[in-house]
């Protein structure tokens, strides 16, 4: 099974900044994609950080190409 594709570790969670860097998009674009259910937030930690799953990022890459 492939666990890494295009520099995205499918088993890892990424911060907003890391997700934007991987996708090459602005934070506002990521927020819009999230509100449009194009990508799901993985975890809202107790400290308020939002994370995105690597597999969800990969899925977004292939649905927006």
mmCIF file as Biopython writes it, N, C-alpha, C and O atoms, coordinates in Angstrom:
data_model
#
loop_
_atom_site.group_PDB
_atom_site.id
_atom_site.type_symbol
_atom_site.label_atom_id
_atom_site.label_alt_id
_atom_site.label_comp_id
_atom_site.label_asym_id
_atom_site.label_entity_id
_atom_site.label_seq_id
_atom_site.pdbx_PDB_ins_code
_atom_site.Cartn_x
_atom_site.Cartn_y
_atom_site.Cartn_z
_atom_site.occupancy
_atom_site.B_iso_or_equiv
_atom_site.auth_seq_id
_atom_site.auth_asym_id
_atom_site.pdbx_PDB_model_num
ATOM 1   N N  . UNK A ? 1  ? 0.841   -1.190 0.000   1.0 0.0 1  A 1 
ATOM 2   C CA . UNK A ? 1  ? 0.000   0.000  0.000   1.0 0.0 1  A 1 
ATOM 3   C C  . UNK A ? 1  ? 0.883   1.250  0.000   1.0 0.0 1  A 1 
ATOM 4   O O  . UNK A ? 1  ? 1.855   1.322  0.752   1.0 0.0 1  A 1 
ATOM 5   N N  . UNK A ? 2  ? 0.554   2.216  -0.827  1.0 0.0 2  A 1 
ATOM 6   C CA . UNK A ? 2  ? 1.300   3.467  -0.903  1.0 0.0 2  A 1 
ATOM 7   C C  . UNK A ? 2  ? 0.842   4.365  0.238   1.0 0.0 2  A 1 
ATOM 8   O O  . UNK A ? 2  ? -0.352  4.621  0.394   1.0 0.0 2  A 1 
ATOM 9   N N  . UNK A ? 3  ? 1.796   4.844  1.037   1.0 0.0 3  A 1 
ATOM 10  C CA . UNK A ? 3  ? 1.445   5.727  2.144   1.0 0.0 3  A 1 
ATOM 11  C C  . UNK A ? 3  ? 1.909   7.150  1.917   1.0 0.0 3  A 1 
ATOM 12  O O  . UNK A ? 3  ? 1.680   8.024  2.753   1.0 0.0 3  A 1 
ATOM 13  N N  . UNK A ? 4  ? 2.558   7.386  0.793   1.0 0.0 4  A 1 
ATOM 14  C CA . UNK A ? 4  ? 3.015   8.743  0.500   1.0 0.0 4  A 1 
ATOM 15  C C  . UNK A ? 4  ? 2.867   9.008  -0.989  1.0 0.0 4  A 1 
ATOM 16  O O  . UNK A ? 4  ? 3.289   8.201  -1.817  1.0 0.0 4  A 1 
ATOM 17  N N  . UNK A ? 5  ? 2.266   10.143 -1.326  1.0 0.0 5  A 1 
ATOM 18  C CA . UNK A ? 5  ? 2.040   10.486 -2.717  1.0 0.0 5  A 1 
ATOM 19  C C  . UNK A ? 5  ? 2.277   11.973 -2.886  1.0 0.0 5  A 1 
ATOM 20  O O  . UNK A ? 5  ? 1.689   12.776 -2.161  1.0 0.0 5  A 1 
ATOM 21  N N  . UNK A ? 6  ? 3.107   12.349 -3.806  1.0 0.0 6  A 1 
ATOM 22  C CA . UNK A ? 6  ? 3.397   13.758 -4.104  1.0 0.0 6  A 1 
ATOM 23  C C  . UNK A ? 6  ? 3.817   14.526 -2.851  1.0 0.0 6  A 1 
ATOM 24  O O  . UNK A ? 6  ? 3.449   15.689 -2.682  1.0 0.0 6  A 1 
ATOM 25  N N  . UNK A ? 7  ? 4.584   13.881 -1.974  1.0 0.0 7  A 1 
ATOM 26  C CA . UNK A ? 7  ? 5.061   14.550 -0.775  1.0 0.0 7  A 1 
ATOM 27  C C  . UNK A ? 7  ? 4.047   14.602 0.349   1.0 0.0 7  A 1 
ATOM 28  O O  . UNK A ? 7  ? 4.312   15.211 1.386   1.0 0.0 7  A 1 
ATOM 29  N N  . UNK A ? 8  ? 2.890   13.976 0.170   1.0 0.0 8  A 1 
ATOM 30  C CA . UNK A ? 8  ? 1.849   13.969 1.192   1.0 0.0 8  A 1 
ATOM 31  C C  . UNK A ? 8  ? 1.882   12.626 1.893   1.0 0.0 8  A 1 
ATOM 32  O O  . UNK A ? 8  ? 1.690   11.589 1.259   1.0 0.0 8  A 1 
ATOM 33  N N  . UNK A ? 9  ? 2.123   12.635 3.200   1.0 0.0 9  A 1 
ATOM 34  C CA . UNK A ? 9  ? 2.090   11.414 4.000   1.0 0.0 9  A 1 
ATOM 35  C C  . UNK A ? 9  ? 0.626   11.162 4.352   1.0 0.0 9  A 1 
ATOM 36  O O  . UNK A ? 9  ? 0.037   11.909 5.133   1.0 0.0 9  A 1 
ATOM 37  N N  . UNK A ? 10 ? 0.044   10.120 3.784   1.0 0.0 10 A 1 
ATOM 38  C CA . UNK A ? 10 ? -1.382  9.853  3.936   1.0 0.0 10 A 1 
ATOM 39  C C  . UNK A ? 10 ? -1.784  9.497  5.367   1.0 0.0 10 A 1 
ATOM 40  O O  . UNK A ? 10 ? -2.962  9.592  5.712   1.0 0.0 10 A 1 
ATOM 41  N N  . UNK A ? 11 ? -0.840  9.096  6.196   1.0 0.0 11 A 1 
ATOM 42  C CA . UNK A ? 11 ? -1.143  8.729  7.570   1.0 0.0 11 A 1 
ATOM 43  C C  . UNK A ? 11 ? -0.903  9.847  8.571   1.0 0.0 11 A 1 
ATOM 44  O O  . UNK A ? 11 ? -1.009  9.628  9.777   1.0 0.0 11 A 1 
ATOM 45  N N  . UNK A ? 12 ? -0.588  11.019 8.099   1.0 0.0 12 A 1 
ATOM 46  C CA . UNK A ? 12 ? -0.237  12.146 8.977   1.0 0.0 12 A 1 
ATOM 47  C C  . UNK A ? 12 ? -1.308  13.224 8.940   1.0 0.0 12 A 1 
ATOM 48  O O  . UNK A ? 12 ? -2.023  13.370 7.948   1.0 0.0 12 A 1 
ATOM 49  N N  . UNK A ? 13 ? -1.413  13.976 10.026  1.0 0.0 13 A 1 
ATOM 50  C CA . UNK A ? 13 ? -2.272  15.160 10.067  1.0 0.0 13 A 1 
ATOM 51  C C  . UNK A ? 13 ? -1.417  16.396 9.850   1.0 0.0 13 A 1 
ATOM 52  O O  . UNK A ? 13 ? -0.287  16.469 10.333  1.0 0.0 13 A 1 
ATOM 53  N N  . UNK A ? 14 ? -1.957  17.371 9.121   1.0 0.0 14 A 1 
ATOM 54  C CA . UNK A ? 14 ? -1.233  18.594 8.764   1.0 0.0 14 A 1 
ATOM 55  C C  . UNK A ? 14 ? -1.953  19.818 9.300   1.0 0.0 14 A 1 
ATOM 56  O O  . UNK A ? 14 ? -3.182  19.851 9.356   1.0 0.0 14 A 1 
ATOM 57  N N  . UNK A ? 15 ? -1.182  20.824 9.694   1.0 0.0 15 A 1 
ATOM 58  C CA . UNK A ? 15 ? -1.750  22.097 10.126  1.0 0.0 15 A 1 
ATOM 59  C C  . UNK A ? 15 ? -2.290  22.854 8.915   1.0 0.0 15 A 1 
ATOM 60  O O  . UNK A ? 15 ? -2.076  22.441 7.775   1.0 0.0 15 A 1 
ATOM 61  N N  . UNK A ? 16 ? -2.976  23.943 9.159   1.0 0.0 16 A 1 
ATOM 62  C CA . UNK A ? 16 ? -3.493  24.772 8.073   1.0 0.0 16 A 1 
ATOM 63  C C  . UNK A ? 16 ? -2.347  25.258 7.186   1.0 0.0 16 A 1 
ATOM 64  O O  . UNK A ? 16 ? -2.434  25.177 5.960   1.0 0.0 16 A 1 
ATOM 65  N N  . UNK A ? 17 ? -1.290  25.757 7.791   1.0 0.0 17 A 1 
ATOM 66  C CA . UNK A ? 17 ? -0.146  26.264 7.029   1.0 0.0 17 A 1 
ATOM 67  C C  . UNK A ? 17 ? 0.515   25.187 6.186   1.0 0.0 17 A 1 
ATOM 68  O O  . UNK A ? 17 ? 0.853   25.426 5.026   1.0 0.0 17 A 1 
ATOM 69  N N  . UNK A ? 18 ? 0.700   24.009 6.756   1.0 0.0 18 A 1 
ATOM 70  C CA . UNK A ? 18 ? 1.300   22.902 6.016   1.0 0.0 18 A 1 
ATOM 71  C C  . UNK A ? 18 ? 0.402   22.459 4.867   1.0 0.0 18 A 1 
ATOM 72  O O  . UNK A ? 18 ? 0.880   22.174 3.769   1.0 0.0 18 A 1 
ATOM 73  N N  . UNK A ? 19 ? -0.900  22.402 5.127   1.0 0.0 19 A 1 
ATOM 74  C CA . UNK A ? 19 ? -1.861  22.002 4.102   1.0 0.0 19 A 1 
ATOM 75  C C  . UNK A ? 19 ? -1.842  22.986 2.941   1.0 0.0 19 A 1 
ATOM 76  O O  . UNK A ? 19 ? -1.824  22.582 1.778   1.0 0.0 19 A 1 
ATOM 77  N N  . UNK A ? 20 ? -1.845  24.270 3.254   1.0 0.0 20 A 1 
ATOM 78  C CA . UNK A ? 20 ? -1.798  25.299 2.209   1.0 0.0 20 A 1 
ATOM 79  C C  . UNK A ? 20 ? -0.513  25.195 1.394   1.0 0.0 20 A 1 
ATOM 80  O O  . UNK A ? 20 ? -0.539  25.340 0.172   1.0 0.0 20 A 1 
ATOM 81  N N  . UNK A ? 21 ? 0.598   24.946 2.059   1.0 0.0 21 A 1 
ATOM 82  C CA . UNK A ? 21 ? 1.878   24.815 1.358   1.0 0.0 21 A 1 
ATOM 83  C C  . UNK A ? 21 ? 1.869   23.598 0.433   1.0 0.0 21 A 1 
ATOM 84  O O  . UNK A ? 21 ? 2.345   23.683 -0.699  1.0 0.0 21 A 1 
ATOM 85  N N  . UNK A ? 22 ? 1.343   22.488 0.894   1.0 0.0 22 A 1 
ATOM 86  C CA . UNK A ? 22 ? 1.279   21.288 0.058   1.0 0.0 22 A 1 
ATOM 87  C C  . UNK A ? 22 ? 0.406   21.501 -1.166  1.0 0.0 22 A 1 
ATOM 88  O O  . UNK A ? 22 ? 0.734   21.040 -2.259  1.0 0.0 22 A 1 
ATOM 89  N N  . UNK A ? 23 ? -0.713  22.205 -0.980  1.0 0.0 23 A 1 
ATOM 90  C CA . UNK A ? 23 ? -1.661  22.420 -2.068  1.0 0.0 23 A 1 
ATOM 91  C C  . UNK A ? 23 ? -1.321  23.631 -2.925  1.0 0.0 23 A 1 
ATOM 92  O O  . UNK A ? 23 ? -1.816  23.762 -4.044  1.0 0.0 23 A 1 
ATOM 93  N N  . UNK A ? 24 ? -0.472  24.523 -2.399  1.0 0.0 24 A 1 
ATOM 94  C CA . UNK A ? 24 ? -0.131  25.738 -3.124  1.0 0.0 24 A 1 
ATOM 95  C C  . UNK A ? 24 ? -1.285  26.718 -3.181  1.0 0.0 24 A 1 
ATOM 96  O O  . UNK A ? 24 ? -1.491  27.388 -4.193  1.0 0.0 24 A 1 
ATOM 97  N N  . UNK A ? 25 ? -2.042  26.804 -2.086  1.0 0.0 25 A 1 
ATOM 98  C CA . UNK A ? 25 ? -3.208  27.686 -2.033  1.0 0.0 25 A 1 
ATOM 99  C C  . UNK A ? 25 ? -3.117  28.618 -0.831  1.0 0.0 25 A 1 
ATOM 100 O O  . UNK A ? 25 ? -2.323  28.382 0.080   1.0 0.0 25 A 1 
ATOM 101 N N  . UNK A ? 26 ? -3.919  29.665 -0.826  1.0 0.0 26 A 1 
ATOM 102 C CA . UNK A ? 26 ? -3.996  30.617 0.279   1.0 0.0 26 A 1 
ATOM 103 C C  . UNK A ? 26 ? -4.903  30.052 1.372   1.0 0.0 26 A 1 
ATOM 104 O O  . UNK A ? 26 ? -5.768  29.217 1.106   1.0 0.0 26 A 1 
ATOM 105 N N  . UNK A ? 27 ? -4.694  30.517 2.596   1.0 0.0 27 A 1 
ATOM 106 C CA . UNK A ? 27 ? -5.528  30.082 3.725   1.0 0.0 27 A 1 
ATOM 107 C C  . UNK A ? 27 ? -7.023  30.309 3.474   1.0 0.0 27 A 1 
ATOM 108 O O  . UNK A ? 27 ? -7.855  29.482 3.847   1.0 0.0 27 A 1 
ATOM 109 N N  . UNK A ? 28 ? -7.351  31.430 2.843   1.0 0.0 28 A 1 
ATOM 110 C CA . UNK A ? 28 ? -8.763  31.713 2.573   1.0 0.0 28 A 1 
ATOM 111 C C  . UNK A ? 28 ? -9.360  30.694 1.605   1.0 0.0 28 A 1 
ATOM 112 O O  . UNK A ? 28 ? -10.534 30.339 1.718   1.0 0.0 28 A 1 
ATOM 113 N N  . UNK A ? 29 ? -8.563  30.232 0.666   1.0 0.0 29 A 1 
ATOM 114 C CA . UNK A ? 29 ? -9.029  29.209 -0.270  1.0 0.0 29 A 1 
ATOM 115 C C  . UNK A ? 29 ? -9.289  27.912 0.483   1.0 0.0 29 A 1 
ATOM 116 O O  . UNK A ? 29 ? -10.289 27.239 0.234   1.0 0.0 29 A 1 
ATOM 117 N N  . UNK A ? 30 ? -8.391  27.554 1.406   1.0 0.0 30 A 1 
ATOM 118 C CA . UNK A ? 30 ? -8.585  26.341 2.207   1.0 0.0 30 A 1 
ATOM 119 C C  . UNK A ? 30 ? -9.844  26.473 3.060   1.0 0.0 30 A 1 
ATOM 120 O O  . UNK A ? 30 ? -10.603 25.512 3.188   1.0 0.0 30 A 1 
ATOM 121 N N  . UNK A ? 31 ? -10.074 27.637 3.638   1.0 0.0 31 A 1 
ATOM 122 C CA . UNK A ? 31 ? -11.292 27.855 4.432   1.0 0.0 31 A 1 
ATOM 123 C C  . UNK A ? 31 ? -12.536 27.682 3.556   1.0 0.0 31 A 1 
ATOM 124 O O  . UNK A ? 31 ? -13.519 27.073 3.979   1.0 0.0 31 A 1 
ATOM 125 N N  . UNK A ? 32 ? -12.488 28.219 2.340   1.0 0.0 32 A 1 
ATOM 126 C CA . UNK A ? 32 ? -13.615 28.088 1.420   1.0 0.0 32 A 1 
ATOM 127 C C  . UNK A ? 32 ? -13.845 26.626 1.055   1.0 0.0 32 A 1 
ATOM 128 O O  . UNK A ? 32 ? -14.984 26.159 1.054   1.0 0.0 32 A 1 
ATOM 129 N N  . UNK A ? 33 ? -12.769 25.899 0.746   1.0 0.0 33 A 1 
ATOM 130 C CA . UNK A ? 33 ? -12.892 24.477 0.431   1.0 0.0 33 A 1 
ATOM 131 C C  . UNK A ? 33 ? -13.494 23.712 1.608   1.0 0.0 33 A 1 
ATOM 132 O O  . UNK A ? 33 ? -14.302 22.804 1.414   1.0 0.0 33 A 1 
ATOM 133 N N  . UNK A ? 34 ? -13.102 24.078 2.821   1.0 0.0 34 A 1 
ATOM 134 C CA . UNK A ? 34 ? -13.638 23.417 4.011   1.0 0.0 34 A 1 
ATOM 135 C C  . UNK A ? 34 ? -15.126 23.715 4.162   1.0 0.0 34 A 1 
ATOM 136 O O  . UNK A ? 34 ? -15.912 22.808 4.436   1.0 0.0 34 A 1 
ATOM 137 N N  . UNK A ? 35 ? -15.518 24.964 3.989   1.0 0.0 35 A 1 
ATOM 138 C CA . UNK A ? 35 ? -16.942 25.325 4.141   1.0 0.0 35 A 1 
ATOM 139 C C  . UNK A ? 35 ? -17.796 24.731 3.021   1.0 0.0 35 A 1 
ATOM 140 O O  . UNK A ? 35 ? -18.994 24.518 3.206   1.0 0.0 35 A 1 
ATOM 141 N N  . UNK A ? 36 ? -17.189 24.459 1.856   1.0 0.0 36 A 1 
ATOM 142 C CA . UNK A ? 36 ? -17.898 23.834 0.742   1.0 0.0 36 A 1 
ATOM 143 C C  . UNK A ? 36 ? -17.824 22.307 0.806   1.0 0.0 36 A 1 
ATOM 144 O O  . UNK A ? 36 ? -18.253 21.623 -0.123  1.0 0.0 36 A 1 
ATOM 145 N N  . UNK A ? 37 ? -17.282 21.778 1.900   1.0 0.0 37 A 1 
ATOM 146 C CA . UNK A ? 37 ? -17.136 20.331 2.119   1.0 0.0 37 A 1 
ATOM 147 C C  . UNK A ? 37 ? -16.280 19.643 1.053   1.0 0.0 37 A 1 
ATOM 148 O O  . UNK A ? 37 ? -16.477 18.463 0.763   1.0 0.0 37 A 1 
ATOM 149 N N  . UNK A ? 38 ? -15.340 20.376 0.478   1.0 0.0 38 A 1 
ATOM 150 C CA . UNK A ? 38 ? -14.400 19.772 -0.470  1.0 0.0 38 A 1 
ATOM 151 C C  . UNK A ? 38 ? -13.275 19.063 0.276   1.0 0.0 38 A 1 
ATOM 152 O O  . UNK A ? 38 ? -12.637 18.159 -0.263  1.0 0.0 38 A 1 
ATOM 153 N N  . UNK A ? 39 ? -13.033 19.483 1.531   1.0 0.0 39 A 1 
ATOM 154 C CA . UNK A ? 39 ? -12.053 18.841 2.399   1.0 0.0 39 A 1 
ATOM 155 C C  . UNK A ? 39 ? -12.583 18.959 3.828   1.0 0.0 39 A 1 
ATOM 156 O O  . UNK A ? 39 ? -13.164 19.973 4.215   1.0 0.0 39 A 1 
ATOM 157 N N  . UNK A ? 40 ? -12.366 17.906 4.590   1.0 0.0 40 A 1 
ATOM 158 C CA . UNK A ? 40 ? -12.853 17.883 5.969   1.0 0.0 40 A 1 
ATOM 159 C C  . UNK A ? 40 ? -11.723 18.208 6.943   1.0 0.0 40 A 1 
ATOM 160 O O  . UNK A ? 40 ? -10.570 17.829 6.735   1.0 0.0 40 A 1 
ATOM 161 N N  . UNK A ? 41 ? -12.082 18.916 8.008   1.0 0.0 41 A 1 
ATOM 162 C CA . UNK A ? 41 ? -11.121 19.125 9.082   1.0 0.0 41 A 1 
ATOM 163 C C  . UNK A ? 41 ? -10.982 17.807 9.817   1.0 0.0 41 A 1 
ATOM 164 O O  . UNK A ? 41 ? -11.977 17.129 10.073  1.0 0.0 41 A 1 
ATOM 165 N N  . UNK A ? 42 ? -9.764  17.441 10.156  1.0 0.0 42 A 1 
ATOM 166 C CA . UNK A ? 42 ? -9.533  16.172 10.827  1.0 0.0 42 A 1 
ATOM 167 C C  . UNK A ? 42 ? -9.805  16.281 12.312  1.0 0.0 42 A 1 
ATOM 168 O O  . UNK A ? 42 ? -10.557 15.482 12.870  1.0 0.0 42 A 1 
ATOM 169 N N  . UNK A ? 43 ? -9.198  17.268 12.957  1.0 0.0 43 A 1 
ATOM 170 C CA . UNK A ? 43 ? -9.231  17.348 14.410  1.0 0.0 43 A 1 
ATOM 171 C C  . UNK A ? 43 ? -9.203  18.804 14.829  1.0 0.0 43 A 1 
ATOM 172 O O  . UNK A ? 43 ? -8.469  19.611 14.259  1.0 0.0 43 A 1 
ATOM 173 N N  . UNK A ? 44 ? -9.987  19.126 15.801  1.0 0.0 44 A 1 
ATOM 174 C CA . UNK A ? 44 ? -9.850  20.425 16.448  1.0 0.0 44 A 1 
ATOM 175 C C  . UNK A ? 44 ? -9.329  20.105 17.843  1.0 0.0 44 A 1 
ATOM 176 O O  . UNK A ? 44 ? -10.079 19.701 18.731  1.0 0.0 44 A 1 
ATOM 177 N N  . UNK A ? 45 ? -8.042  20.295 18.007  1.0 0.0 45 A 1 
ATOM 178 C CA . UNK A ? 45 ? -7.403  19.966 19.279  1.0 0.0 45 A 1 
ATOM 179 C C  . UNK A ? 45 ? -7.844  20.915 20.387  1.0 0.0 45 A 1 
ATOM 180 O O  . UNK A ? 45 ? -8.419  21.969 20.116  1.0 0.0 45 A 1 
ATOM 181 N N  . UNK A ? 46 ? -7.579  20.548 21.611  1.0 0.0 46 A 1 
ATOM 182 C CA . UNK A ? 46 ? -7.951  21.353 22.768  1.0 0.0 46 A 1 
ATOM 183 C C  . UNK A ? 46 ? -7.340  22.747 22.699  1.0 0.0 46 A 1 
ATOM 184 O O  . UNK A ? 46 ? -7.900  23.696 23.248  1.0 0.0 46 A 1 
ATOM 185 N N  . UNK A ? 47 ? -6.195  22.880 22.030  1.0 0.0 47 A 1 
ATOM 186 C CA . UNK A ? 47 ? -5.547  24.183 21.919  1.0 0.0 47 A 1 
ATOM 187 C C  . UNK A ? 47 ? -6.098  24.999 20.746  1.0 0.0 47 A 1 
ATOM 188 O O  . UNK A ? 47 ? -5.619  26.102 20.482  1.0 0.0 47 A 1 
ATOM 189 N N  . UNK A ? 48 ? -7.102  24.463 20.041  1.0 0.0 48 A 1 
ATOM 190 C CA . UNK A ? 48 ? -7.750  25.211 18.975  1.0 0.0 48 A 1 
ATOM 191 C C  . UNK A ? 48 ? -7.158  25.020 17.594  1.0 0.0 48 A 1 
ATOM 192 O O  . UNK A ? 48 ? -7.641  25.617 16.632  1.0 0.0 48 A 1 
ATOM 193 N N  . UNK A ? 49 ? -6.113  24.194 17.471  1.0 0.0 49 A 1 
ATOM 194 C CA . UNK A ? 49 ? -5.507  23.983 16.158  1.0 0.0 49 A 1 
ATOM 195 C C  . UNK A ? 49 ? -6.388  23.081 15.300  1.0 0.0 49 A 1 
ATOM 196 O O  . UNK A ? 49 ? -6.917  22.073 15.769  1.0 0.0 49 A 1 
ATOM 197 N N  . UNK A ? 50 ? -6.529  23.459 14.056  1.0 0.0 50 A 1 
ATOM 198 C CA . UNK A ? 50 ? -7.277  22.674 13.091  1.0 0.0 50 A 1 
ATOM 199 C C  . UNK A ? 50 ? -6.277  21.867 12.281  1.0 0.0 50 A 1 
ATOM 200 O O  . UNK A ? 50 ? -5.255  22.392 11.838  1.0 0.0 50 A 1 
ATOM 201 N N  . UNK A ? 51 ? -6.572  20.604 12.094  1.0 0.0 51 A 1 
ATOM 202 C CA . UNK A ? 51 ? -5.691  19.733 11.336  1.0 0.0 51 A 1 
ATOM 203 C C  . UNK A ? 51 ? -6.456  19.087 10.192  1.0 0.0 51 A 1 
ATOM 204 O O  . UNK A ? 51 ? -7.674  18.917 10.251  1.0 0.0 51 A 1 
ATOM 205 N N  . UNK A ? 52 ? -5.718  18.734 9.156   1.0 0.0 52 A 1 
ATOM 206 C CA . UNK A ? 52 ? -6.292  18.059 7.992   1.0 0.0 52 A 1 
ATOM 207 C C  . UNK A ? 52 ? -5.544  16.752 7.776   1.0 0.0 52 A 1 
ATOM 208 O O  . UNK A ? 52 ? -4.317  16.717 7.864   1.0 0.0 52 A 1 
ATOM 209 N N  . UNK A ? 53 ? -6.273  15.679 7.495   1.0 0.0 53 A 1 
ATOM 210 C CA . UNK A ? 53 ? -5.666  14.371 7.273   1.0 0.0 53 A 1 
ATOM 211 C C  . UNK A ? 53 ? -4.991  14.337 5.901   1.0 0.0 53 A 1 
ATOM 212 O O  . UNK A ? 53 ? -5.498  14.894 4.928   1.0 0.0 53 A 1 
ATOM 213 N N  . UNK A ? 54 ? -3.847  13.677 5.848   1.0 0.0 54 A 1 
ATOM 214 C CA . UNK A ? 54 ? -3.127  13.527 4.596   1.0 0.0 54 A 1 
ATOM 215 C C  . UNK A ? 54 ? -3.980  12.900 3.506   1.0 0.0 54 A 1 
ATOM 216 O O  . UNK A ? 54 ? -3.910  13.318 2.350   1.0 0.0 54 A 1 
ATOM 217 N N  . UNK A ? 55 ? -4.779  11.908 3.854   1.0 0.0 55 A 1 
ATOM 218 C CA . UNK A ? 55 ? -5.613  11.238 2.843   1.0 0.0 55 A 1 
ATOM 219 C C  . UNK A ? 55 ? -6.695  12.167 2.305   1.0 0.0 55 A 1 
ATOM 220 O O  . UNK A ? 55 ? -7.096  12.044 1.147   1.0 0.0 55 A 1 
ATOM 221 N N  . UNK A ? 56 ? -7.182  13.114 3.150   1.0 0.0 56 A 1 
ATOM 222 C CA . UNK A ? 56 ? -8.174  14.090 2.685   1.0 0.0 56 A 1 
ATOM 223 C C  . UNK A ? 56 ? -7.529  15.118 1.758   1.0 0.0 56 A 1 
ATOM 224 O O  . UNK A ? 56 ? -8.148  15.570 0.794   1.0 0.0 56 A 1 
ATOM 225 N N  . UNK A ? 57 ? -6.283  15.483 2.055   1.0 0.0 57 A 1 
ATOM 226 C CA . UNK A ? 57 ? -5.543  16.409 1.189   1.0 0.0 57 A 1 
ATOM 227 C C  . UNK A ? 57 ? -5.319  15.759 -0.169  1.0 0.0 57 A 1 
ATOM 228 O O  . UNK A ? 57 ? -5.522  16.388 -1.207  1.0 0.0 57 A 1 
ATOM 229 N N  . UNK A ? 58 ? -4.900  14.501 -0.156  1.0 0.0 58 A 1 
ATOM 230 C CA . UNK A ? 58 ? -4.672  13.774 -1.387  1.0 0.0 58 A 1 
ATOM 231 C C  . UNK A ? 58 ? -5.961  13.670 -2.215  1.0 0.0 58 A 1 
ATOM 232 O O  . UNK A ? 58 ? -5.942  13.837 -3.434  1.0 0.0 58 A 1 
ATOM 233 N N  . UNK A ? 59 ? -7.055  13.397 -1.546  1.0 0.0 59 A 1 
ATOM 234 C CA . UNK A ? 59 ? -8.350  13.305 -2.238  1.0 0.0 59 A 1 
ATOM 235 C C  . UNK A ? 59 ? -8.706  14.638 -2.902  1.0 0.0 59 A 1 
ATOM 236 O O  . UNK A ? 59 ? -9.210  14.656 -4.025  1.0 0.0 59 A 1 
ATOM 237 N N  . UNK A ? 60 ? -8.447  15.750 -2.210  1.0 0.0 60 A 1 
ATOM 238 C CA . UNK A ? 60 ? -8.718  17.070 -2.769  1.0 0.0 60 A 1 
ATOM 239 C C  . UNK A ? 60 ? -7.859  17.327 -3.999  1.0 0.0 60 A 1 
ATOM 240 O O  . UNK A ? 60 ? -8.331  17.904 -4.979  1.0 0.0 60 A 1 
ATOM 241 N N  . UNK A ? 61 ? -6.607  16.903 -3.952  1.0 0.0 61 A 1 
ATOM 242 C CA . UNK A ? 61 ? -5.699  17.080 -5.093  1.0 0.0 61 A 1 
ATOM 243 C C  . UNK A ? 61 ? -6.296  16.427 -6.336  1.0 0.0 61 A 1 
ATOM 244 O O  . UNK A ? 61 ? -6.287  17.021 -7.414  1.0 0.0 61 A 1 
ATOM 245 N N  . UNK A ? 62 ? -6.807  15.223 -6.192  1.0 0.0 62 A 1 
ATOM 246 C CA . UNK A ? 62 ? -7.318  14.498 -7.353  1.0 0.0 62 A 1 
ATOM 247 C C  . UNK A ? 62 ? -8.720  14.920 -7.786  1.0 0.0 62 A 1 
ATOM 248 O O  . UNK A ? 62 ? -9.109  14.666 -8.926  1.0 0.0 62 A 1 
ATOM 249 N N  . UNK A ? 63 ? -9.482  15.556 -6.903  1.0 0.0 63 A 1 
ATOM 250 C CA . UNK A ? 63 ? -10.822 16.009 -7.296  1.0 0.0 63 A 1 
ATOM 251 C C  . UNK A ? 63 ? -10.799 17.401 -7.889  1.0 0.0 63 A 1 
ATOM 252 O O  . UNK A ? 63 ? -11.758 17.794 -8.554  1.0 0.0 63 A 1 
ATOM 253 N N  . UNK A ? 64 ? -9.722  18.171 -7.669  1.0 0.0 64 A 1 
ATOM 254 C CA . UNK A ? 64 ? -9.659  19.532 -8.199  1.0 0.0 64 A 1 
ATOM 255 C C  . UNK A ? 64 ? -8.774  19.653 -9.423  1.0 0.0 64 A 1 
ATOM 256 O O  . UNK A ? 64 ? -8.647  20.736 -9.995  1.0 0.0 64 A 1 
ATOM 257 N N  . UNK A ? 65 ? -8.157  18.545 -9.833  1.0 0.0 65 A 1 
ATOM 258 C CA . UNK A ? 65 ? -7.249  18.581 -11.002 1.0 0.0 65 A 1 
ATOM 259 C C  . UNK A ? 65 ? -8.033  18.587 -12.280 1.0 0.0 65 A 1 
ATOM 260 O O  . UNK A ? 65 ? -7.447  18.616 -13.362 1.0 0.0 65 A 1 
#
